[in-house]
Structure formats: C-alpha cells, structure tokens
Amino acid sequence: MKLPTYKMRLYVSRSTFRSQLAVTNIQALCEQYLKSRYILEVIDVFQRADLARADQIVALPTLIKRLPKPFRRLVGDMSDPAKVLSGLNVGLQSH
C-alpha cells in the first residue's frame, strides 16, 4: 500500500522568532515522520500577501495541510510534536 504524499504550506513572518521556530519544528517533524513524502512551501506573508489573503490567514505562523484530505489548519510554533502529528493525521503507520 502506497503511503500518501503530504502537501502543506506554512505561513510565517520570517522576522519573528516564533515563525523561525515553526519552520525548524515542522521541517524536523516532516523529515522524521514523512521522509520523502511531503511538499512543504514556506511563505513569508510580507512577500506573498496575495497567497495569505487567498488562504484567509489571520494568525502567524499557520500551517495548512491540503493533501491528503481532510484539509487542516494548525496555528502556532509547531513545538508540540504529538499535537502537530495528530493535526496532520500522521499515525504510527506513517513512521
């Protein structure tokens, strides 16, 4: 059985520590649990305000998981691995 590829977009403000921490945390989790099964776009809202508006971003950092379904939105620095993995619906079978 082929495991799904995760397609995600992380909205950040690169100038803040919390956003930098979110990037580091989500990249580490993806490498550990999803290996080569993810596409992660990191979007600085000040450089791509159009994308932030389209995805209705109201807080930073925000991670949006588009695939696999269901669509999910997580807000924060992604420092709680259990909460992030649960939010992304990544189970032990993916590890």
N, C-alpha and C positions, 0 to 999 in steps of 0.2 A: 504494500500500500504506500503510495507516494504521499509524503507529508506536504502540507500547503506552504506556499511562499507568503510571507507577511509583507504587505505594502503599507508603510507608515510615513507620516510627515510630522516632524517636531518643530513647532513654532517657538522661537526664542527671541530674546533681546540679547545679542552677543555681549553687550557691555555689562551685564549683570552676572554676579557670582552664581546666583540660583539657576540661571539659564545655562551657564557653562557646566555646572554640576549635573544638570539634567542631560546634557549631551553626553558627558562622560558616563553617567549611570546607564542610560539606555543603550549606548554602544556596547558596554560591557555585558549587559544582560543579553543583548542580541547575539553577541559572539559566543556566550556561554550556552545559551539555550536554543538558538535558532541557526547557528553556524552560517552556512551559505544560503539560508532560506529566507532572507529578508532584504528588503529595499527600504532604506531609511533616508529620507530627504530632511535636511536641517534647513529651516527657513528663518532668516532674520526678518522680523516684521517691519523693520525700518527700511530694508532694501526691497521687500516684496509685500507692501501693504495691500496690493490687489488680491493676492492669494489669501492673506489673513482676513480680508473682508469677505471673500467668497466662502471661506470656511467658518465664518462668524466667530472669530477668535476674540474673546473678551478678557482672558487671563493668560499670563505667561509664567512659565513655559506650559504649553499644551501639546500633547501627543495625540494624533489622530491615526487610528488604525482603519484603513479602508478595506483591506483584504487580509485574511479570509473574513467573510461575513460572520457575525454581525459587525457593523460599524461601531467603533468605540472611541470615546474621548476621555483622556486622562489629563489631569492638571496637577502640576507640582514638579519637584526636582527629581522624581523617579528614584528616590533613595530607599524606598521600601520594596525590595525585590518581590516578596510574596504578593503585595498589593498590585504591583505592575504586571506580574505574570498572570495573576487572576484576571486583571482588567483586560489583558490581551488574549485571555483564554488559552494560555500556553500551559499545557499539562505535562506531567512527567513523561508521557509517551513521546513528547517532542524532544526530550533531552537525550 
